[in-house]
Amino acid sequence: MNILVVGSGGREHALAWQLAQHGADRQIYVAPGNAGTELEPGVANVAIGADDIDGLIEFATREAIDLTVVGPEQPLVDGIADRFAAAGLRCFGPSAAAARLEGSKAFAKAFFDRHAIPTAAWRSFTEIEPALRWIDERGAPIVVKADGLAAGKGVIVAATVAEAHQAVRDMLGDARFGDAGANVVIEDFLEGEEASFIVMTDGEHVLPLASSQDHKARDDGDLGPNTGGMGAISPTPLIDAERQQRILNAVIAPTLAGLRADGIRYCGFLYAGLMIAPDGTPRVLEFNCRLGDPETQPILARLASDLAEPMNAAIDGRLGDVKPRWRDESAVGVVLATRGYPGSYPRGDAIGGLDTLTANNIKVFHAGTELDGKTVRANGGRVLCVVARDASLQAARDQAYRAVQAIDWPGAHYRTDIGHRALDGHA
């Protein structure tokens, strides 16, 4: 089987690694990939950008690719799944119409309201003064979001009205996020614990993945600016069997029913970023149309069966026939970022010590890396995700941080408290 993974981040490295574990006759290609995928056994990088849909279709056709898996959101929003299907190629990922759930926060919030999916009160604005007035009415804390895709950085949780005003001016006045911020969504701040709930779906059947919890803030104690994610754990005690069923009933089922009512078939990963209230009520912060990063890394570290099986089943509309096998272990992923992220940061730092991490329960997934000869160099904001599995969350975290200490990269920034809420009993 020939499989193409589209993307270059830690999520795509994890996908390629997991898919390469199953079947000696399997060849995995990653376009464009990174240093980690280039070094991964059974995996080859392809010098085609994730946004070059024509080039990807040409490659998939020429190399007789049996399955394409799309990692990042932008090509999905741009219609890569539609284009592949039109070319007679099997692609796991939602259509452009379905991916609007992530591509436009205003579209998603209106969809939530239309189909009675629980979420925060909100308004969208394209002009500064009406937005400022609504912030004054609602008070703080309050959340300001760029409507479009902003690489996980377009969300400002404003602790004060002044901070919210500045976020609006940055987005609408100074175009901080370009076209993505030409429209802003402002919504009430929700109290509770944040959790990631990711499923695979063929539009009718739903296959929940192992639960996880992301850590968005850059610094220890959930402080500092919002990022694409500084680490994750799986499973999270925040989502037990009863709460999972509640989320499926209150969020996932009405979402899929709403999509069907709107004439949209959803085939792919569906990621609900949730706020779980103290009474257990789930409310949707946002939807993503793909796997999360860094949640993917600890989740897939726990998946014992072949991910290609449910992907192919979903494309064929028979996802209900598949039951994946999960390791009865905890996994913790710690992201190493370049100092300065999510603001400006240097590139090119050499990273050593990676070849010393050979234990079966430790895996270093690459994101913003490139190979310079045999030297791995930092080439992005979030650069590595160190994942460890063990019998308990505490043991997995201890292992992960010991592995982090073995990496020789003085320019790294990472949180030292990934999993703290679950371990402190707050999740």
Order of alpha helices (4+ residues) and beta strands (2+ residues): beta-alpha-beta-alpha-beta-alpha-beta-alpha-alpha-beta-alpha-alpha-beta-alpha-beta-beta-alpha-beta-beta-beta-beta-beta-beta-beta-alpha-alpha-beta-beta-alpha-alpha-beta-beta-beta-beta-beta-beta-alpha-beta-alpha
